[in-house]
Amino acid sequence: MSIHGVGIDVGSIPRAAALIERFGEHFVGRWFDDAEMSDPRFRPSWVARELAAKEAVWKALRIDEHTAPPWRQIIITADPCRNILTVRLEGELASTAAALGVGPILVSATVSGDLAVALAIAERADCQ
């Protein structure tokens, strides 16, 4: 495997809290699908971490910068047994990533103080 792209992002927990308070369902619905919104950990620190992870994944995909990111098609899930995050792409984004030869996408994220930081690495099986 080779690396298709790497992305990193830093999110502010107070900013996530302010966005949730100010825009409520409109903001949350733009970024998260129903399953993500029903996560029991859904609070500002979780939202900031998830936003940073989705942004990092989008950057690692290296798709045309003029394309609006389909945030709800980037699903970040946590495996509670192994304490790792996994990435699942859906819809048109999954098709685009497959056409680019993108294989697994690895993501790591952490929260410290008022910040959430995420790093994503998109792999590909061939050297296109």
BELNORLIN-V59430 format. One record per residue. N is the residue number from 1. OMEGA is omega in radians with two decimals (* if undefined). Layout:
{{N	OMEGA} {N	OMEGA}}
//
This chain:
{{1	3.04} {2	-3.13} {3	3.05} {4	-3.12} {5	3.12} {6	3.10} {7	3.09} {8	3.09} {9	3.09} {10	3.13} {11	3.13} {12	3.12} {13	3.08} {14	3.11} {15	3.10} {16	3.13} {17	3.14} {18	3.12} {19	3.11} {20	-3.12} {21	-3.05} {22	-3.01} {23	3.05} {24	-3.06} {25	3.14} {26	3.12} {27	-3.08} {28	-3.13} {29	3.10} {30	-3.03} {31	-2.96} {32	3.04} {33	-3.06} {34	-3.13} {35	3.13} {36	-3.11} {37	3.14} {38	3.11} {39	-3.11} {40	3.13} {41	-3.06} {42	3.08} {43	-3.02} {44	-3.13} {45	3.11} {46	-3.14} {47	3.14} {48	3.12} {49	-3.13} {50	3.10} {51	3.13} {52	3.14} {53	3.13} {54	3.09} {55	3.14} {56	3.10} {57	3.14} {58	3.12} {59	-3.14} {60	3.13} {61	3.11} {62	3.07} {63	-3.11} {64	-3.07} {65	3.13} {66	3.10} {67	3.10} {68	-3.13} {69	3.09} {70	-2.98} {71	-3.10} {72	3.10} {73	3.03} {74	-3.08} {75	3.10} {76	3.09} {77	3.13} {78	3.03} {79	-3.05} {80	-3.13} {81	-3.09} {82	3.13} {83	3.08} {84	3.07} {85	3.05} {86	-3.12} {87	3.02} {88	3.07} {89	-3.13} {90	3.00} {91	-3.10} {92	3.12} {93	3.10} {94	3.12} {95	3.12} {96	3.13} {97	3.12} {98	3.12} {99	3.08} {100	-3.12} {101	-3.13} {102	3.07} {103	-3.12} {104	3.03} {105	3.12} {106	3.12} {107	3.06} {108	-3.13} {109	3.12} {110	3.07} {111	3.10} {112	-3.10} {113	-3.13} {114	-3.06} {115	2.97} {116	-3.11} {117	3.13} {118	3.09} {119	3.10} {120	3.07} {121	3.09} {122	3.13} {123	2.97} {124	-3.03} {125	-3.11} {126	3.13} {127	-3.13} {128	*}}
//
